[in-house]
């Protein structure tokens, strides 16, 4: 079996719960989803989705 590493991430509990609900519908474990995301970072040599700020925002964009 391939060696594994532990990854710890801090996220808001509400985000974790909502993500868990979505993943449950696909029968995907959170650890598998995170592993898939990290594999895609390696394969794509970057984040595999667009990251951008809204066109206009009345708030501090770093508060998200």
Helices and strands as residue ranges (DSSP letters): H 13-25, H 30-44, G 61-63
